[in-house]
Amino acid sequence: MKIVLLGVSGAGKGTQSKRLAKHYNIEHISTGDILRDHMARKTEIGVEIQHIMDTGRLVSDELVIEIVKEKLKGPECTRGYILDGFPRTIFQAEALSGFAEIDKAVYVKLSDDSVIERLTGRRVCPKCGQMYHIKNFPPKVADICDVCGTGLVQREDDKAETVMERLRVFHELTEPIIDFYSKRNLLLEVSGEGAIDEITESIIEGFQKTSNSQ
């Protein structure tokens, strides 16, 4: 099974991708993780990516396409895979169709208000990487990591002005991909407003209904 997972930042794409990858025993490919690895290693590409992401913009199509294309050639992808964070533009979607055949595109839909609340409330431990949310998953002691006791921080790309820019970019560049896959009868749309388990079940049930109708 080869899946594309679509949704604005904060919709839970990463969480659902990992759960689906485990359920179907396929590879989870997060372009965000790949790009963050470059940033962590402070490669030349990583420094450029950091500046782009901090201002809420998207990394160039050409760079991301090449990263994904090379990844899909790996032996770990022979059983199938789920793409998390790609494609994000029509150009990327069309390029992907040239070197991969997608079985289903899942769109996890979330309102702008929910996105803003989720992202601006996120906090992260700079030492161990543990994630928190001031409302949904707060630490036991305010602003202190439960795991290692380090002070929590708000990432630059989770600040209000950056979140608003990311929403603008999503509506302008990424939303048209939903129509792209819908016209090809590959789109499964689910609500991202519910509990994590409910969203996962909705996706799996959607796959089963599609399979039974074919």
C-alpha positions as CSV (number, residue, x, y, z in Angstrom):
1,M,0.0,0.0,0.0
2,K,1.3,3.4,-1.0
3,I,-0.3,6.4,0.8
4,V,-0.1,10.1,0.8
5,L,-1.2,11.9,4.0
6,L,-2.4,15.5,3.6
7,G,-3.3,18.2,6.1
8,V,-2.2,21.5,7.5
9,S,0.5,21.6,10.2
10,G,-1.1,20.6,13.5
11,A,-3.6,18.3,12.0
12,G,-1.8,15.3,13.4
13,K,-0.2,14.0,10.2
14,G,2.9,12.7,11.9
15,T,0.9,10.8,14.6
16,Q,-1.5,9.2,12.1
17,S,1.3,8.4,9.6
18,K,3.2,6.4,12.3
19,R,0.1,4.6,13.4
20,L,-0.9,3.7,9.9
21,A,2.6,2.6,9.0
22,K,2.6,0.2,12.0
23,H,-0.9,-1.1,11.2
24,Y,-0.1,-1.9,7.6
25,N,3.6,-2.7,8.2
26,I,4.8,-0.1,5.7
27,E,7.6,2.5,5.7
28,H,6.8,5.9,7.3
29,I,8.5,8.6,5.3
30,S,8.5,12.1,6.9
31,T,10.0,14.8,4.8
32,G,10.0,16.9,7.9
33,D,12.2,14.4,9.8
34,I,14.6,14.2,6.8
35,L,14.9,18.0,6.6
36,R,15.3,18.4,10.4
37,D,18.1,15.8,10.3
38,H,19.9,18.1,7.9
39,M,19.3,21.1,10.2
40,A,20.5,19.1,13.3
41,R,23.7,18.2,11.4
42,K,24.0,21.9,10.2
43,T,24.7,20.8,6.7
44,E,24.7,23.5,4.0
45,I,21.2,22.5,3.1
46,G,20.2,22.3,6.7
47,V,21.2,26.0,7.4
48,E,19.2,27.1,4.4
49,I,16.2,24.9,5.4
50,Q,16.3,26.4,9.0
51,H,15.9,29.9,7.7
52,I,13.1,29.0,5.4
53,M,11.1,27.0,8.0
54,D,11.6,29.7,10.7
55,T,9.8,32.2,8.4
56,G,6.9,29.8,7.7
57,R,7.8,29.3,4.0
58,L,8.2,26.0,2.1
59,V,11.5,24.4,1.1
60,S,11.9,24.4,-2.7
61,D,10.0,21.8,-4.7
62,E,13.1,20.6,-6.5
63,L,15.0,19.9,-3.3
64,V,12.2,18.0,-1.6
65,I,11.3,16.0,-4.8
66,E,14.9,14.8,-5.1
67,I,15.0,13.8,-1.4
68,V,11.7,11.8,-1.7
69,K,12.6,10.2,-5.0
70,E,15.9,8.9,-3.6
71,K,14.2,7.6,-0.4
72,L,11.6,5.6,-2.4
73,K,14.3,3.7,-4.1
74,G,15.4,2.2,-0.8
75,P,14.6,-1.5,-0.1
76,E,12.6,-0.5,3.0
77,C,9.9,0.9,0.7
78,T,9.3,-2.3,-1.3
79,R,6.4,-3.3,1.0
80,G,4.8,0.1,0.6
81,Y,5.0,3.4,2.4
82,I,3.2,6.4,3.7
83,L,4.3,9.9,2.7
84,D,4.0,12.4,5.6
85,G,4.6,16.0,4.5
86,F,4.8,15.4,0.8
87,P,3.5,16.5,-1.6
88,R,2.8,20.1,-0.5
89,T,2.3,21.7,-3.9
90,I,0.7,20.8,-7.2
91,F,4.2,20.7,-8.8
92,Q,5.3,18.1,-6.2
93,A,2.1,16.1,-6.6
94,E,2.5,16.0,-10.4
95,A,6.2,15.1,-10.0
96,L,5.3,12.3,-7.6
97,S,2.9,10.8,-10.1
98,G,5.8,10.5,-12.5
99,F,7.9,8.2,-10.3
100,A,5.4,6.6,-7.9
101,E,1.9,5.1,-8.1
102,I,-0.2,6.2,-5.1
103,D,-3.1,4.0,-3.9
104,K,-4.8,6.5,-1.6
105,A,-4.4,10.2,-0.5
106,V,-5.8,10.8,3.0
107,Y,-6.8,14.4,3.9
108,V,-7.0,15.0,7.7
109,K,-9.2,18.2,7.8
110,L,-8.8,20.7,10.6
111,S,-10.2,24.2,11.0
112,D,-7.9,27.2,11.1
113,D,-8.9,28.0,14.7
114,S,-8.0,24.5,15.8
115,V,-4.7,24.7,14.0
116,I,-3.8,28.0,15.7
117,E,-4.7,26.6,19.2
118,R,-2.8,23.4,18.7
119,L,0.4,24.9,17.3
120,T,0.8,28.1,19.4
121,G,0.2,25.9,22.5
122,R,3.0,23.5,21.8
123,R,6.1,23.5,23.9
124,V,9.2,21.3,23.5
125,C,12.2,20.3,25.6
126,P,15.4,21.5,23.9
127,K,17.4,18.7,25.6
128,C,15.4,15.5,25.2
129,G,12.9,16.6,22.6
130,Q,9.7,15.7,24.6
131,M,6.7,17.5,23.3
132,Y,4.0,19.1,25.4
133,H,0.9,21.3,25.0
134,I,-0.1,23.9,27.5
135,K,-3.8,22.8,27.3
136,N,-3.9,19.3,26.0
137,F,-0.7,17.8,27.4
138,P,0.8,20.1,30.0
139,P,3.9,19.2,32.0
140,K,3.5,18.4,35.7
141,V,5.4,21.6,36.6
142,A,4.7,24.6,34.4
143,D,7.3,25.1,31.6
144,I,9.5,22.3,33.0
145,C,10.1,18.9,31.2
146,D,8.8,15.9,33.1
147,V,11.5,13.7,31.6
148,C,14.7,15.6,32.3
149,G,13.8,18.8,34.2
150,T,14.9,21.2,31.4
151,G,13.0,24.4,30.8
152,L,10.6,24.1,27.9
153,V,10.6,26.4,24.9
154,Q,8.3,27.4,22.1
155,R,9.7,26.7,18.6
156,E,10.0,29.6,16.3
157,D,7.7,27.9,13.8
158,D,5.0,27.5,16.5
159,K,4.8,31.3,17.2
160,A,1.5,33.0,16.2
161,E,2.9,35.0,13.3
162,T,4.6,32.0,11.8
163,V,1.5,29.8,12.3
164,M,-0.6,32.4,10.4
165,E,1.9,32.4,7.6
166,R,1.9,28.6,7.4
167,L,-1.9,28.6,7.2
168,R,-1.7,31.1,4.3
169,V,0.8,29.0,2.5
170,F,-1.4,25.9,3.0
171,H,-4.5,27.4,1.6
172,E,-2.7,28.9,-1.3
173,L,-0.3,26.0,-2.3
174,T,-1.4,22.8,-0.6
175,E,-5.2,22.9,-0.7
176,P,-5.3,22.5,-4.5
177,I,-3.7,19.1,-4.0
178,I,-6.9,17.9,-2.4
179,D,-8.7,18.6,-5.6
180,F,-5.9,17.0,-7.6
181,Y,-6.4,13.6,-5.8
182,S,-10.1,14.0,-5.7
183,K,-10.4,14.2,-9.5
184,R,-8.3,11.0,-9.7
185,N,-10.7,9.2,-7.2
186,L,-7.8,8.7,-4.8
187,L,-9.0,11.0,-2.0
188,L,-10.2,9.9,1.5
189,E,-11.2,12.8,3.7
190,V,-11.5,12.5,7.5
191,S,-12.0,14.9,10.3
192,G,-8.9,15.8,12.4
193,E,-11.0,17.2,15.3
194,G,-11.6,13.9,17.2
195,A,-9.4,11.8,19.4
196,I,-6.3,10.1,17.9
197,D,-7.8,6.6,18.0
198,E,-11.0,7.8,16.4
199,I,-9.1,9.4,13.5
200,T,-7.0,6.3,12.9
201,E,-10.2,4.1,12.9
202,S,-11.9,6.5,10.5
203,I,-9.0,6.2,8.1
204,I,-8.8,2.4,8.3
205,E,-12.6,2.1,7.9
206,G,-12.4,4.4,4.9
207,F,-9.8,2.2,3.3
208,Q,-11.9,-0.9,3.9
209,K,-15.0,0.7,2.4
210,T,-13.1,1.8,-0.7
211,S,-11.6,-1.7,-1.1
212,N,-15.0,-3.4,-0.7
213,S,-16.6,-1.1,-3.3
214,Q,-14.0,-1.9,-6.0
